[in-house]
Amino acid sequence: MKKETAVIPKFAIRAGALAAALALVLSACGSSGGGAGASVMGPGFDLASKQVLNPSTKTGGTINLISSQSFDSIDPGITYSAQTWNVFRLFARPMMAYEHTPGGNQIVGDLATGPGQQSNGGKTWTYTLRQNATFEDGTPITSTDVRWAIERSNWSSLVGNGPTYFHNILTPPNDPRFTNLDVYKSGDKMFDNIIETPNAQTITFNLPQAFGEFDYVMTLLQTAPVERAVDAKDSGVTYGKKPISTGAYKILSYDPGKELKLVPNPAYNQVSDPNKMHQALASVVDVQLGVDSAERDQRLLDGQADADLGSALTVANHAKVLQDNVLKSQTDDAADSSIAYSSINTQLITDVSCRQAIEYAVDKNTVLNQLGGQWGGTIATNLLTDGIPGAVAFPSYTYDPGKAKNLLAQCKASSPALFDSSGALSFKIAAQTNAPDLQNAATAIQSSLAGVGINTQVTLFPFGQYSQYCGNEAYSKAHRLGMCLANWGPDWLTGYGMLDQLVTRNGISATGSQNYAFLDDPTVNALEKEALSSVEPSTQQQDWVKIDHRVMDLAAVVPLMDRHVMRFRSARLTNVMINQAGSGGYDLSVLGVK
């Protein structure tokens, strides 16, 4: 596995990073008005990934956020979507975090004083917690609270949709002691030598194998502290309904699927946050959830809402925004290293010839049109996107109905059981409710497949439970979910952060996988192991490219588009920037209002 000389970014904590960034930017024109309804010019088109817009330290006012989706969970430890990670950082404080700089991907200490100290050939990582950090009730945060947060979200009855990195990295693979462990019932004694907390400010992780990207894993919200004494009383039920804040805001109220309200946390000790990773500039952060996408766009463009959690306008409003100078001045259209894709269920469509037929049958130009054309991104042919070190684009499947038909014939000859009584390959294509762009893309794929004789039906599932349907192997197979459309961005900008949960066995879970293709390929898994054991950055990167090629050879995923996301921001927002801290969207942790 990786030695200490492996590719590990040199993370430098830059005190006052936000203040320094703001000082470099001139304040833009604006007023206390809202959005388009007030005819207020914004700072300019597509600037937020390059500079801080409307820098200000002004406090007060209400930030109105909106989303057409609902949260998969309000519990930071078990959520796994970009929009929830983005907003939950307002009240949950992880050990490491992304520095507040436009377009930045630099990670620094948040609750931790800095990156982990490595020893034992990269198998041991030690972190020091900052002094004077507390929960919202004033209780001091200790290393045991961080330990418990990680344990409960990876080894308990709560485990479901969340990322599985800690589970996969901290415990030996296939060890039966950890397979069905519930720390609420059995306790956590077996972790005493794995996660050590020798004192209130120190936490040490002893890994079975070296892992050079562990600092990235410590940015996960699963490291946000949880008070064990309070949480264990009812196995996480109460905490899961209203998490106890460790950040600059706290939860005032939460109406599932409808509204989340946050207010400043009076117990937040800024002394424990010298880099100003968390700031409560607004008096209230109001998040409206489950709003119809057309209504959501209208509220944004009329100035009733300041930004969307997912930060994307529907394609139907692209032209309207681009043709209006005021609206355009409040708009960004930046790449975010994410990909729009469709999985192909390898456990349902078991013959690779059938899956390759699907790849050749999809007309990606029609899909691109449904996802925004030139403003939505560029056609993708593989999974590793720009921005990931070592990523290499390569040709794979081009639209070719003739090849698709020939491959279908081969598949029918070798695997006749995959075809229905009419002699056709048939299955369902899944997309998300209240996501018209993805739904339209699914319909475009359906039309393409029909052109070569593949019969499909588009079916919709709610965003918050999507992985419980598409990612549940038994359900997906029984209900013939052959393809599932989604957007996927790397959890961090490395090949591992992009591909591990998407196409390896690590992304497969009995309760809700992220690997919707259920691809458990020995070659892919071996290449990942090789990448993680290498000490040479170039070798690691080459292995991720090999995995990319292998997945495409197996036709487990249809890459549709390397995404650009058209985001809209109110002219009244201050400190606006797009960076990795916001999971590719606007960085909510430092926003204020004029």
C-alpha positions as CSV (number, residue, x, y, z in Angstrom):
1,M,0.0,0.0,0.0
2,K,1.0,3.6,-0.1
3,K,4.1,4.8,1.8
4,E,4.4,8.2,3.3
5,T,6.1,9.4,0.0
6,A,2.9,8.7,-2.0
7,V,1.0,11.4,-3.7
8,I,-0.3,13.5,-0.8
9,P,-1.1,17.1,-1.3
10,K,0.9,19.6,0.8
11,F,-2.0,21.1,2.7
12,A,-1.1,24.5,4.1
13,I,-3.4,26.2,6.5
14,R,-3.7,29.8,5.5
15,A,-5.1,31.8,8.4
16,G,-7.8,34.2,7.3
17,A,-8.0,32.7,3.8
18,L,-11.4,34.1,3.2
19,A,-10.5,37.6,4.3
20,A,-7.5,37.5,2.1
21,A,-9.5,36.4,-0.9
22,L,-12.1,39.1,-0.2
23,A,-9.5,41.7,-0.1
24,L,-8.4,40.9,-3.6
25,V,-11.9,41.6,-5.0
26,L,-13.5,44.9,-5.6
27,S,-17.1,45.2,-4.3
28,A,-19.6,45.0,-7.1
29,C,-22.6,47.3,-7.7
30,G,-25.9,46.3,-6.3
31,S,-28.8,47.2,-4.0
32,S,-30.8,45.7,-1.2
33,G,-33.4,44.6,-3.8
34,G,-34.0,41.0,-4.9
35,G,-33.3,39.4,-8.2
36,A,-34.7,40.2,-11.7
37,G,-37.9,41.7,-10.3
38,A,-35.8,44.6,-8.9
39,S,-33.7,44.9,-12.1
40,V,-30.5,44.7,-10.1
41,M,-27.4,44.0,-12.1
42,G,-25.2,41.3,-10.7
43,P,-21.4,41.2,-10.7
44,G,-21.3,39.5,-14.1
45,F,-21.7,36.2,-16.0
46,D,-19.8,33.1,-15.0
47,L,-17.5,34.8,-12.4
48,A,-18.1,32.9,-9.2
49,S,-15.6,30.1,-9.8
50,K,-12.9,32.8,-10.5
51,Q,-13.5,35.4,-7.8
52,V,-15.5,36.2,-4.6
53,L,-18.6,38.2,-5.6
54,N,-20.0,41.0,-3.5
55,P,-17.5,40.6,-0.6
56,S,-18.8,41.8,2.7
57,T,-18.8,41.1,6.4
58,K,-22.2,42.6,7.0
59,T,-24.5,40.6,9.3
60,G,-28.3,40.2,9.5
61,G,-31.0,39.4,7.0
62,T,-32.4,36.2,5.7
63,I,-30.9,34.0,3.1
64,N,-33.6,32.2,1.1
65,L,-32.4,28.9,-0.4
66,I,-34.6,26.5,-2.4
67,S,-34.6,23.1,-3.8
68,S,-36.8,21.0,-6.0
69,Q,-35.6,17.9,-4.1
70,S,-35.8,16.8,-0.4
71,F,-33.0,15.6,1.8
72,D,-32.2,11.9,1.8
73,S,-31.6,12.4,5.6
74,I,-31.2,15.3,8.0
75,D,-28.5,13.2,9.8
76,P,-25.1,14.3,8.5
77,G,-23.6,10.9,9.2
78,I,-25.8,9.0,6.7
79,T,-26.5,11.5,3.9
80,Y,-25.0,11.1,0.5
81,S,-25.9,13.9,-1.9
82,A,-24.1,17.1,-3.0
83,Q,-26.9,19.4,-1.9
84,T,-27.2,17.9,1.6
85,W,-23.4,18.0,2.1
86,N,-23.5,21.6,1.0
87,V,-26.1,22.9,3.4
88,F,-25.3,20.6,6.3
89,R,-21.9,22.1,6.6
90,L,-23.7,25.2,8.0
91,F,-24.4,23.3,11.2
92,A,-22.1,20.2,11.1
93,R,-18.4,20.7,11.5
94,P,-16.1,18.0,10.0
95,M,-12.5,17.4,10.9
96,M,-11.1,18.6,7.6
97,A,-12.8,21.0,5.1
98,Y,-12.2,22.7,1.8
99,E,-10.7,26.2,2.0
100,H,-13.0,29.1,1.0
101,T,-11.4,30.1,-2.2
102,P,-13.1,30.4,-5.7
103,G,-12.7,27.2,-7.6
104,G,-10.5,25.8,-4.9
105,N,-9.8,22.2,-4.0
106,Q,-7.4,22.8,-1.1
107,I,-8.3,21.1,2.1
108,V,-7.3,22.4,5.5
109,G,-8.1,21.7,9.2
110,D,-11.6,22.6,10.4
111,L,-12.3,20.9,13.7
112,A,-8.8,19.5,13.4
113,T,-5.8,21.8,13.7
114,G,-4.5,20.5,10.4
115,P,-3.8,17.5,8.2
116,G,-3.2,14.1,9.9
117,Q,0.3,13.2,11.0
118,Q,1.3,9.9,9.3
119,S,3.4,7.1,10.8
120,N,3.8,3.4,10.5
121,G,4.3,3.6,6.7
122,G,1.0,5.5,6.2
123,K,-1.1,3.1,8.3
124,T,-1.4,5.4,11.2
125,W,-3.0,8.9,11.1
126,T,-3.2,11.2,14.1
127,Y,-5.2,14.4,14.4
128,T,-5.4,17.0,17.0
129,L,-8.8,18.7,17.7
130,R,-8.9,22.5,18.2
131,Q,-9.4,23.9,21.7
132,N,-12.7,25.5,22.9
133,A,-15.0,23.9,20.3
134,T,-18.4,23.0,21.7
135,F,-21.8,21.6,20.8
136,E,-24.8,24.0,20.7
137,D,-25.6,23.2,24.3
138,G,-22.1,24.3,25.4
139,T,-20.7,20.8,26.0
140,P,-17.0,20.6,24.9
141,I,-16.3,18.6,21.8
142,T,-13.8,15.8,22.4
143,S,-12.1,13.1,20.3
144,T,-14.5,10.5,21.6
145,D,-17.4,12.4,20.0
146,V,-15.6,12.2,16.7
147,R,-15.0,8.5,17.2
148,W,-18.6,7.8,18.0
149,A,-19.8,9.8,14.9
150,I,-17.7,7.7,12.6
151,E,-18.7,4.4,14.3
152,R,-22.5,5.1,14.4
153,S,-22.6,6.1,10.7
154,N,-20.7,3.0,9.5
155,W,-21.4,0.2,11.9
156,S,-25.0,0.5,13.2
157,S,-28.7,0.2,12.2
158,L,-28.4,3.7,10.7
159,V,-26.2,2.6,7.9
160,G,-27.9,3.1,4.6
161,N,-27.3,5.7,1.9
162,G,-24.1,7.2,3.3
163,P,-20.5,6.7,1.8
164,T,-18.7,3.6,2.9
165,Y,-15.1,4.9,2.9
166,F,-14.5,4.5,6.7
167,H,-16.0,1.0,6.7
168,N,-13.8,-0.1,3.8
169,I,-10.6,1.6,5.0
170,L,-10.6,1.1,8.8
171,T,-11.5,-2.6,9.0
172,P,-10.1,-5.7,7.3
173,P,-12.1,-6.7,4.2
174,N,-14.7,-9.5,4.8
175,D,-14.0,-9.6,8.5
176,P,-17.2,-11.1,10.0
177,R,-16.8,-9.2,13.2
178,F,-17.6,-5.9,11.4
179,T,-20.0,-7.1,8.7
180,N,-23.3,-6.9,10.7
181,L,-22.0,-4.9,13.7
182,D,-24.4,-2.5,15.4
183,V,-22.5,-0.4,17.9
184,Y,-25.7,0.7,19.5
185,K,-26.4,-2.9,20.6
186,S,-22.9,-4.4,20.8
187,G,-20.8,-1.5,21.8
188,D,-17.6,-0.4,20.2
189,K,-14.9,-2.2,22.2
190,M,-13.4,-3.9,19.1
191,F,-12.5,-0.4,17.8
192,D,-10.2,0.3,20.8
193,N,-7.1,-0.5,18.8
194,I,-8.5,0.9,15.5
195,I,-9.6,4.4,16.6
196,E,-7.7,5.5,19.7
197,T,-8.6,8.6,21.8
198,P,-5.8,8.9,24.3
199,N,-7.0,12.3,25.4
200,A,-9.8,14.7,24.7
201,Q,-7.9,16.5,21.8
202,T,-6.2,13.6,20.1
203,I,-7.6,10.9,17.8
204,T,-5.5,8.2,16.0
205,F,-6.6,5.9,13.3
206,N,-4.8,2.6,12.8
207,L,-5.5,1.2,9.3
208,P,-4.9,-2.4,8.3
209,Q,-3.3,-1.1,5.1
210,A,-1.7,2.3,4.2
211,F,-4.0,4.8,2.6
212,G,-2.5,8.1,1.4
213,E,-5.8,9.9,0.8
214,F,-7.1,9.7,4.4
215,D,-7.1,13.5,4.8
216,Y,-9.8,13.6,2.1
217,V,-11.9,11.0,3.9
218,M,-11.7,13.2,7.0
219,T,-13.7,16.0,5.1
220,L,-16.8,13.7,5.2
221,L,-19.6,14.9,7.4
222,Q,-19.4,11.5,9.1
223,T,-16.6,13.1,11.1
224,A,-18.8,15.8,12.5
225,P,-19.0,15.1,16.3
226,V,-22.0,13.4,17.9
227,E,-22.5,13.2,21.7
228,R,-22.6,9.5,22.4
229,A,-24.4,9.9,25.8
230,V,-27.3,11.7,24.1
231,D,-27.3,9.8,20.9
232,A,-27.2,6.3,22.3
233,K,-30.3,6.7,24.4
234,D,-32.6,5.9,21.5
235,S,-30.1,4.5,18.9
236,G,-29.9,7.7,17.0
237,V,-33.6,8.3,16.4
238,T,-33.8,11.7,18.1
239,Y,-30.5,12.9,16.8
240,G,-31.5,11.9,13.3
241,K,-34.6,14.2,13.5
242,K,-32.7,17.2,14.8
243,P,-28.9,17.0,14.9
244,I,-27.1,18.9,17.6
245,S,-25.1,21.7,16.0
246,T,-21.3,21.9,16.0
247,G,-21.2,24.7,13.4
248,A,-21.9,28.4,13.2
249,Y,-25.7,27.8,12.6
250,K,-28.1,25.5,14.5
251,I,-31.4,24.0,13.4
252,L,-34.4,26.1,14.5
253,S,-37.0,23.9,12.8
254,Y,-37.2,21.1,10.3
255,D,-40.4,20.0,8.4
256,P,-39.3,16.9,6.4
257,G,-39.7,17.4,2.7
258,K,-40.8,21.0,3.1
259,E,-38.6,23.4,5.1
260,L,-35.4,23.7,7.1
261,K,-34.7,26.8,9.1
262,L,-31.3,27.7,10.6
263,V,-30.3,30.4,12.9
264,P,-26.9,31.5,14.4
265,N,-25.5,29.1,17.1
266,P,-24.8,31.3,20.1
267,A,-22.5,28.6,21.5
268,Y,-20.2,28.6,18.5
269,N,-16.8,29.7,19.7
270,Q,-15.0,31.6,16.9
271,V,-11.7,31.2,18.8
272,S,-11.9,27.5,17.8
273,D,-12.2,28.5,14.2
274,P,-9.2,30.8,13.4
275,N,-9.5,30.2,9.6
276,K,-13.2,31.3,9.7
277,M,-14.3,28.1,8.1
278,H,-17.8,28.7,9.5
279,Q,-19.5,32.1,9.7
280,A,-23.1,33.0,10.6
281,L,-23.6,36.3,8.7
282,A,-27.3,35.9,8.2
283,S,-29.9,36.0,10.9
284,V,-31.9,33.2,9.3
285,V,-31.2,30.7,6.6
286,D,-34.5,29.5,5.2
287,V,-34.4,26.4,3.0
288,Q,-37.6,25.6,1.0
289,L,-37.7,21.9,-0.1
290,G,-39.6,19.9,-2.6
291,V,-40.6,22.9,-4.7
292,D,-41.7,22.0,-8.3
293,S,-38.8,22.7,-10.6
294,A,-40.6,25.2,-12.7
295,E,-41.8,27.1,-9.6
296,R,-38.3,26.9,-8.1
297,D,-36.8,28.6,-11.2
298,Q,-39.5,31.3,-11.2
299,R,-38.8,32.1,-7.6
300,L,-35.1,32.4,-8.3
301,L,-35.5,34.6,-11.3
302,D,-38.1,36.8,-9.6
303,G,-35.9,37.3,-6.6
304,Q,-38.0,35.4,-4.1
305,A,-35.2,32.9,-3.6
306,D,-31.4,33.6,-3.5
307,A,-29.9,30.3,-4.7
308,D,-30.7,26.6,-5.2
309,L,-29.0,24.0,-3.1
310,G,-28.2,22.0,-6.2
311,S,-27.6,25.4,-7.9
312,A,-28.8,24.3,-11.4
313,L,-31.4,26.0,-13.5
314,T,-33.6,23.8,-15.7
315,V,-32.7,23.8,-19.4
316,A,-36.1,25.4,-20.2
317,N,-34.8,28.7,-18.6
318,H,-31.4,28.8,-20.2
319,A,-32.4,30.9,-23.1
320,K,-34.4,33.3,-20.9
321,V,-31.4,33.9,-18.7
322,L,-28.8,34.3,-21.5
323,Q,-30.9,36.8,-23.4
324,D,-31.5,39.1,-20.5
325,N,-28.5,41.2,-19.4
326,V,-29.7,41.5,-15.8
327,L,-30.4,37.8,-15.4
328,K,-27.2,36.9,-17.2
329,S,-25.2,39.0,-14.8
330,Q,-26.4,36.8,-12.0
331,T,-25.6,33.5,-13.7
332,D,-22.7,31.1,-13.7
333,D,-22.1,28.2,-16.1
334,A,-19.0,26.4,-14.9
335,A,-17.7,22.9,-15.1
336,D,-17.7,21.0,-11.8
337,S,-15.9,17.7,-12.7
338,S,-19.3,15.9,-12.6
339,I,-20.8,13.6,-15.2
340,A,-24.3,12.8,-16.3
341,Y,-24.5,9.1,-16.9
342,S,-26.8,6.0,-16.9
343,S,-25.8,2.8,-15.3
344,I,-26.6,-0.5,-17.0
345,N,-27.6,-3.2,-14.5
346,T,-25.0,-5.9,-15.0
347,Q,-26.9,-8.3,-12.7
348,L,-30.1,-8.0,-14.8
349,I,-28.5,-7.6,-18.3
350,T,-25.8,-10.2,-17.8
351,D,-24.6,-10.5,-21.4
352,V,-22.0,-7.9,-22.3
353,S,-23.1,-8.0,-25.9
354,C,-26.6,-6.7,-24.9
355,R,-25.0,-4.0,-22.8
356,Q,-22.7,-3.0,-25.6
357,A,-25.7,-2.9,-27.9
358,I,-27.3,-0.4,-25.5
359,E,-24.1,1.7,-25.6
360,Y,-24.1,1.9,-29.4
361,A,-27.9,2.6,-29.5
362,V,-27.8,5.7,-27.4
363,D,-27.8,8.9,-29.4
364,K,-25.9,11.2,-27.0
365,N,-26.5,14.3,-29.2
366,T,-30.2,14.1,-28.4
367,V,-29.4,13.6,-24.7
368,L,-27.1,16.6,-24.8
369,N,-29.8,18.7,-26.2
370,Q,-32.1,17.7,-23.3
371,L,-29.3,18.5,-20.7
372,G,-28.6,22.0,-22.0
373,G,-26.6,21.7,-25.2
374,Q,-23.4,23.7,-25.2
375,W,-24.3,25.3,-21.9
376,G,-24.9,21.9,-20.3
377,G,-21.5,20.5,-21.1
378,T,-19.9,18.2,-23.7
379,I,-20.5,14.6,-24.7
380,A,-18.7,12.1,-22.5
381,T,-17.1,8.9,-23.7
382,N,-15.6,7.8,-20.4
383,L,-15.9,8.3,-16.7
384,L,-12.9,10.2,-15.5
385,T,-13.6,13.9,-16.0
386,D,-11.3,17.0,-16.4
387,G,-9.9,18.1,-13.1
388,I,-9.0,14.7,-11.9
389,P,-5.2,14.2,-12.1
390,G,-4.2,11.8,-14.8
391,A,-7.6,11.7,-16.4
392,V,-7.4,10.8,-20.1
393,A,-10.4,11.1,-22.4
394,F,-10.7,8.2,-24.9
395,P,-13.3,7.1,-27.5
396,S,-15.5,4.3,-26.6
397,Y,-19.0,3.9,-28.1
398,T,-20.4,6.1,-30.8
399,Y,-24.0,6.2,-32.0
400,D,-24.3,3.3,-34.4
401,P,-27.7,1.6,-34.7
402,G,-26.3,-1.0,-37.1
403,K,-23.7,-2.2,-34.6
404,A,-26.3,-2.2,-31.9
405,K,-28.6,-4.5,-33.9
406,N,-25.8,-6.9,-34.7
407,L,-24.8,-7.1,-31.0
408,L,-28.4,-7.6,-30.0
409,A,-28.6,-10.6,-32.4
410,Q,-25.4,-12.0,-30.9
411,C,-26.8,-11.5,-27.4
412,K,-30.1,-13.2,-28.3
413,A,-28.3,-16.2,-29.7
414,S,-26.1,-16.6,-26.6
415,S,-28.5,-15.5,-23.9
416,P,-32.1,-16.0,-25.1
417,A,-33.5,-15.9,-21.6
418,L,-32.8,-12.1,-21.4
419,F,-35.4,-11.5,-24.1
420,D,-39.2,-11.4,-23.5
421,S,-41.9,-13.4,-25.1
422,S,-42.1,-11.0,-28.0
423,G,-38.4,-11.5,-28.7
424,A,-37.3,-8.1,-27.5
425,L,-34.9,-7.0,-24.8
426,S,-37.0,-5.0,-22.4
427,F,-36.5,-3.2,-19.1
428,K,-37.2,0.0,-17.3
429,I,-35.2,3.3,-17.3
430,A,-35.2,5.1,-14.0
431,A,-35.0,8.9,-13.5
432,Q,-35.7,11.2,-10.6
433,T,-38.9,12.9,-9.9
434,N,-39.1,16.7,-10.2
435,A,-35.9,16.6,-12.4
436,P,-37.3,17.4,-15.8
437,D,-33.9,17.6,-17.6
438,L,-33.0,14.0,-16.5
439,Q,-36.5,12.8,-17.3
440,N,-36.3,14.3,-20.8
441,A,-32.9,12.7,-21.2
442,A,-34.4,9.3,-20.2
443,T,-37.1,9.8,-22.8
444,A,-34.5,10.6,-25.4
445,I,-32.6,7.4,-24.5
446,Q,-35.9,5.5,-24.6
447,S,-36.5,6.7,-28.2
448,S,-32.9,5.8,-29.3
449,L,-33.3,2.3,-27.9
450,A,-36.7,1.8,-29.5
451,G,-34.9,2.5,-32.8
452,V,-33.0,-0.8,-32.5
453,G,-35.8,-2.8,-31.1
454,I,-35.2,-2.5,-27.3
455,N,-38.4,-1.9,-25.4
456,T,-38.2,0.3,-22.3
457,Q,-40.4,2.2,-19.9
458,V,-39.4,5.3,-18.1
459,T,-40.2,5.2,-14.4
460,L,-39.5,7.8,-11.7
461,F,-38.3,7.6,-8.1
462,P,-37.8,10.4,-5.5
463,F,-34.4,11.9,-5.2
464,G,-34.0,11.3,-1.5
465,Q,-34.7,7.6,-1.8
466,Y,-33.2,7.0,-5.3
467,S,-30.4,4.8,-4.1
468,Q,-32.8,2.7,-2.2
469,Y,-34.5,1.7,-5.5
470,C,-31.7,1.9,-8.1
471,G,-29.1,0.9,-5.6
472,N,-31.0,-2.1,-4.1
473,E,-29.9,-5.1,-6.1
474,A,-32.9,-7.3,-5.2
475,Y,-35.5,-4.5,-5.9
476,S,-33.7,-3.4,-9.1
477,K,-33.5,-6.9,-10.5
478,A,-37.1,-7.8,-9.5
479,H,-38.5,-4.6,-11.1
480,R,-36.2,-4.8,-14.1
481,L,-34.5,-1.5,-13.6
482,G,-32.0,-1.9,-16.5
483,M,-30.8,1.7,-16.5
484,C,-30.7,4.4,-13.9
485,L,-29.9,8.0,-14.9
486,A,-28.1,10.3,-12.4
487,N,-25.4,12.9,-12.0
488,W,-22.2,11.9,-10.3
489,G,-19.4,14.1,-9.0
490,P,-16.1,13.0,-7.3
491,D,-16.1,13.0,-3.5
492,W,-12.7,14.5,-4.0
493,L,-10.6,15.1,-7.1
494,T,-8.7,11.9,-7.5
495,G,-9.4,8.7,-9.4
496,Y,-10.4,7.0,-6.1
497,G,-12.7,9.8,-5.1
498,M,-14.4,9.5,-8.5
499,L,-14.6,5.7,-9.1
500,D,-14.5,3.8,-5.9
501,Q,-18.2,4.2,-4.9
502,L,-19.4,4.3,-8.5
503,V,-17.9,1.1,-10.1
504,T,-16.2,-1.1,-7.5
505,R,-17.5,-3.6,-5.0
506,N,-17.1,-0.9,-2.3
507,G,-20.1,0.9,-3.7
508,I,-22.4,-2.1,-3.4
509,S,-24.5,-2.2,-0.2
510,A,-27.5,-4.3,0.8
511,T,-29.4,-1.3,1.9
512,G,-28.6,1.2,-0.8
513,S,-25.7,1.1,-3.3
514,Q,-24.2,4.0,-5.2
515,N,-22.9,1.4,-7.7
516,Y,-26.2,1.2,-9.6
517,A,-24.6,-1.1,-12.2
518,F,-23.8,-3.6,-9.4
519,L,-20.4,-4.1,-11.1
520,D,-18.2,-6.4,-9.0
521,D,-15.5,-7.2,-11.5
522,P,-12.3,-8.9,-10.3
523,T,-10.2,-6.9,-12.8
524,V,-11.6,-3.6,-11.6
525,N,-11.2,-4.5,-8.0
526,A,-7.6,-5.8,-8.5
527,L,-6.7,-2.6,-10.3
528,E,-8.0,-0.5,-7.5
529,K,-6.0,-2.5,-5.0
530,E,-3.0,-2.0,-7.2
531,A,-3.6,1.8,-7.4
532,L,-3.9,2.1,-3.6
533,S,-0.8,0.1,-3.0
534,S,1.4,2.1,-5.4
535,V,3.9,4.7,-4.2
536,E,4.1,6.3,-7.6
537,P,1.5,9.0,-8.5
538,S,1.8,8.3,-12.2
539,T,1.2,4.5,-11.6
540,Q,-1.8,5.3,-9.5
541,Q,-3.3,7.5,-12.1
542,Q,-2.6,5.0,-14.9
543,D,-4.5,2.4,-12.8
544,W,-7.5,4.6,-12.6
545,V,-7.4,5.1,-16.3
546,K,-7.2,1.3,-16.8
547,I,-10.3,1.0,-14.6
548,D,-12.1,3.5,-16.7
549,H,-11.2,1.5,-19.8
550,R,-12.3,-1.8,-18.2
551,V,-15.7,-0.4,-17.1
552,M,-16.3,0.9,-20.7
553,D,-15.3,-2.5,-22.1
554,L,-17.8,-4.2,-19.8
555,A,-20.4,-1.6,-20.9
556,A,-21.5,-1.1,-17.2
557,V,-22.1,2.6,-17.5
558,V,-23.2,4.9,-20.4
559,P,-21.3,8.2,-19.9
560,L,-23.6,10.9,-21.3
561,M,-22.1,14.3,-20.6
562,D,-19.2,16.0,-18.8
563,R,-21.3,18.6,-17.1
564,H,-21.4,22.4,-17.0
565,V,-24.0,23.6,-14.5
566,M,-25.9,26.8,-15.1
567,R,-26.4,28.3,-11.6
568,F,-28.3,31.4,-10.6
569,R,-27.5,33.7,-7.7
570,S,-29.4,36.6,-6.3
571,A,-27.7,40.0,-6.6
572,R,-28.3,40.5,-2.9
573,L,-26.0,37.6,-1.8
574,T,-22.5,38.5,-0.5
575,N,-19.3,36.4,-0.5
576,V,-20.5,34.3,-3.4
577,M,-18.1,31.7,-4.8
578,I,-18.1,28.3,-6.3
579,N,-15.7,25.8,-4.9
580,Q,-15.3,22.2,-3.8
581,A,-16.5,23.1,-0.3
582,G,-19.9,23.6,-1.8
583,S,-19.8,20.1,-3.4
584,G,-19.3,21.9,-6.7
585,G,-22.0,24.6,-6.0
586,Y,-22.0,27.9,-4.2
587,D,-20.2,27.8,-0.9
588,L,-23.0,28.3,1.6
589,S,-20.8,28.4,4.6
590,V,-19.8,32.1,4.1
591,L,-22.8,33.6,2.4
592,G,-24.4,36.8,3.6
593,V,-27.0,39.2,2.2
594,K,-26.9,42.9,1.6
